[in-house]
Amino acid sequence: MPRQRHSTPDDRQRAFEALVLPHLDRLLGFASRRTATLVDAEDAVQDTCLRAWAAVDELRDPGSARAWLYRILRSVLSESSERLARRARLLPITRLDDVHESLVAGSGESVFDEMAHRLDREVLQAALAAIPEDFATAVELHDIEGFTYAEIADTVGAPIGTVMSRMSRGRRLLAAVIAERGREWALGAPVDSGIRRMPRSS
């Protein structure tokens, strides 16, 4: 498919607004779950918009704008040194697997679905932050942002089979985090939304 070239600045502006503006709220929500403050999230989205503006003529298919924007945003976030500093604490995957086996064995997805409906935004952010990035991203893009498996594969640059595997594992890990820490949160323990995950699954 040929690149979309815009003959005038007004054409370019209109194309940019049509492609980007409908997704700004979702992009901000995605960024806010990966940054310490709303200001950090807004900065990430602003940077994303600047990069999208510079590359708008490179987008071959306007129908893939959403995945394209999320790829840019994920790149912006991954380049942030502040984000790297917040990855120091990670709940060990082996421990979460043990929790899952003992508390929610055999029903990871149904437990995840039930618990996710009960979570407020702060708790969900902390739970997602406690599992590795690859797993959290797959779960979030599908279950929160509404991406299809194909769209997630395009966004993260992985085969659909890998995406499905990450979804399944991510839901189990997230359910285990909630099972292990949900009681503490429910009893008023502070939700440590500063906990960050490892950048990649092992």
Residue pairs with C-beta under 8 A, 6 or more apart in sequence:
1 60
1 61
2 60
3 57
3 58
3 59
3 60
4 15
4 56
4 57
4 59
4 60
4 62
5 57
6 12
6 15
6 56
6 57
12 56
12 57
15 56
15 62
16 52
16 53
16 56
18 62
19 52
19 56
19 59
19 62
19 65
19 69
20 49
20 52
20 65
20 69
23 65
23 66
23 69
24 45
24 49
26 145
27 45
27 48
27 69
27 70
27 73
28 41
28 42
28 45
29 144
30 70
30 73
30 140
30 145
31 40
31 41
31 42
31 44
31 45
31 73
31 77
32 38
32 41
32 125
33 124
33 125
33 128
33 129
33 140
34 41
34 44
34 77
34 83
34 129
35 41
35 44
35 77
35 80
35 82
35 83
36 82
36 86
36 193
36 194
40 80
40 82
44 73
44 76
44 77
44 80
45 73
47 76
48 69
48 72
48 73
48 76
51 72
51 75
51 76
52 68
52 69
52 72
55 72
59 65
59 68
64 154
66 147
66 151
67 147
67 151
67 154
67 155
70 141
70 145
70 147
70 155
71 155
71 157
74 137
74 155
74 156
77 83
78 199
83 196
84 199
86 129
86 194
86 195
86 196
87 196
87 197
87 198
87 199
88 196
89 192
89 195
89 196
90 130
90 132
90 195
90 196
90 197
90 198
91 130
91 131
91 177
91 180
91 195
93 131
93 132
93 173
93 202
96 131
96 172
96 173
96 176
96 177
96 180
97 172
97 173
97 176
99 176
99 179
99 180
100 108
100 172
100 173
100 175
100 176
100 179
103 176
103 179
103 180
104 111
104 172
104 175
104 176
104 179
108 168
108 171
108 172
108 175
109 168
109 171
109 172
111 175
111 179
112 171
112 172
112 174
112 175
112 178
115 175
115 178
115 179
115 182
116 124
116 143
119 127
119 178
122 191
122 193
123 178
123 182
123 185
123 191
125 191
125 193
126 181
126 185
126 191
126 192
126 193
126 195
127 174
127 177
127 178
127 181
128 136
128 139
128 140
128 174
128 197
129 136
129 193
129 194
129 195
129 196
129 197
130 177
130 181
130 195
130 197
131 170
131 173
131 174
131 177
131 197
132 173
132 197
132 198
132 199
132 200
132 201
132 202
133 197
133 198
133 199
133 200
133 201
134 156
134 166
134 170
134 200
134 201
135 166
135 169
135 170
135 173
135 174
135 201
136 170
136 174
136 197
137 156
137 166
138 152
138 156
138 163
138 166
138 167
138 170
139 166
139 167
139 170
139 171
139 174
141 147
141 151
141 152
141 155
141 156
142 148
142 149
142 152
142 167
143 171
147 155
149 160
149 163
149 164
149 167
150 160
152 158
152 163
153 159
153 160
153 162
153 163
156 163
158 166
166 201
169 201
181 189
185 191
